[in-house]
Amino acid sequence: DNLGSLLAASRMSLQSIDPQKLSSKEQTVYAHILDMLREVGHQIRTLSHSMLPASLENKGLAAALEELVEQLNLGKQTHFTLHTHDFDRNPDKRIELELYSICLELSHNILKHSTATHAHIQLETTAQWVLLNISDNGVGFEAMQLTHGKGLGNLTERAEGIGGRFHFTSSPKKGVQIHLTVPLKFTTETVHDAVKTA
């Protein structure tokens, strides 16, 4: 997760450079560095997926999240609850892998930054969508902090890769509410639409 956040920050910093102000040779180097960073990101995701719990492969996302919540609740800082009663296992393993990774990263962010006493993860399936909601009662954050946060690029990239879209709300007294909508089946067109409307 730390590598992913650093990589996303590096890409954003690099993309703040105006390539039109570079020489032809520098533009070539600039484009090459961006390509290398994208490839590094892909390899990091591949590596992280190979480290995911066996229960995700054998029993599915709901069971893996139950194990995750049990581990998170071994600490005394934040108590996590989980609702997956309306979730049906998705036949597309990539969707479950990315959703688990997103839950893992957001849960660690809650523990690290929110000072929340309670957090809730809700996962459900409708006729066409997988809905993931994560909320906490912590300190919240400013919208600008979210927009330019280091981890947002990584999370958004994961979501867009499966055609998903994020919606965030936050207030100092009500913490953070994170809503992710993902199509049950994604295609090149759904990924394109998600990126275009993000």
Secondary structure, DSSP 4 states (H G I P E B T S, - for coil): -HHHHHHHHHHHHHHTS-GGGS-HHHHHHHHHHHHHHHHHHHHHHHHHHHTS-HHHHHT-HHHHHHHHHHHHTTSSS-EEEEE-TT-PPPS-HHHHHHHHHHHHHHHHHIIIII--SEEEEEEEE-SSEEEEEEEE-S----HHHHHT-HHHHHHHHHHHHTT-EEEEEEETTTEEEEEEEEESS--HHHHHHHHHH-
